[in-house]
Amino acid sequence: MRFRERFGEDPPIPGASGSPSDGQLEGLRREGQRFLAAGDEAITRALAGSDSEAFLAANRQQGGQ
């Protein structure tokens, strides 16, 4: 019998507390900002110098592909 079936909930994660400290939150915010910046940069690089009309024409579906 699994923990969830027996007690109706997921087992506790060792070392995990209910609320992160201020230092942990700040670290998570910085990491999130880095992910957003990396995503923004990837989108900018993908779109920079591209001709969107040519891209759409080259990738247009035909015949229910």
PyMOL commands that set and color helices and strands:
alter all, ss='L'
color gray80, all
select helices_A, chain A and resi 3-7+22-47+52-58
alter helices_A, ss='H'
color red, helices_A
deselect
rebuild
show_as cartoon
